[in-house]
Amino acid sequence: MQHTHISFDEAFEMMSDLLDGFTPEQIEKIKDNATLHTYKKNEIIYDCGEHPTYMYCLLQGKVKLSRKGYGDKTTIVQVINPMQCFGYSAAIIEIDHLNIASAFETCTLARLPMHIMMPMIKSNPTVAWKFIISISKHLGVVLERSVNMMQKRIQGRLADTLIFMRDSYGYEEDGCTLAVTMSREDIACLSNMTTSNVIRTLSLFASDELIMLEKKRIKILDEDALVRISEYG
């Protein structure tokens, strides 16, 4: 783990919308106890089974939450984008972390101690409601993707994942290249597929001119067709 070069004032200016609803006194207390850190690509932020000591706010980069299942197979259950918080759900329901949080790429985080945050969440109805909405949205996304990954065939799963990547990260300036680079292994974890099936299906999509592959970069050429494949499995 490295310390970040983002200044403290810059970080809290970036977090202004996330801190909306906290009182001025609470914001000052958060500032007094927060720390900024940078994690390298694939570095573990917290592991499954660890006690949830901190809430994290992603300032720059990308983070994945994954879970190991049967046979140590890893599935990515959520991707975190800048200006999203994570790591607090387990603390709220007083259990250890069920997921592994790691950096998709070099990322900068604000780390907020839960022993400071929890009393604020409990005592501030506006803030508590924001957390309830955030957790509910997350559970809805996870449930929908879990059902899709169980019921859809291989092509439907991969199309669903490509659309999910588009919705999560958007496009680069050309309007068709996904603004994220993932290894085939990570795409497999996100799709509940084997890496070999991901490679074959990506090649199939490319031969059908639905996408274009440039090493780890993926260009979406026929978005409507991918949506149809995703919808009909």
Secondary structure, DSSP 8 states (H G I E B T S, - for coil): -B--SS-HHHHHHHTTTTTTTS-HHHHHHHHHH-EEEEE-TT-EEE-TT----EEEEEEES-EEEEEE-GGG-EEEEEEE-TT-EES-HHHHTT----SEEEESSSEEEEEEEHHHHHHHHHH-HHHHHHHHHHHHHHHHHHHHHHHHHHHS-HHHHHHHHHHHHHHHH-B-TTSSBBS----HHHHHHHHT--HHHHHHHHHHHHHTTSEEEETTEEEES-HHHHHHHHHH-
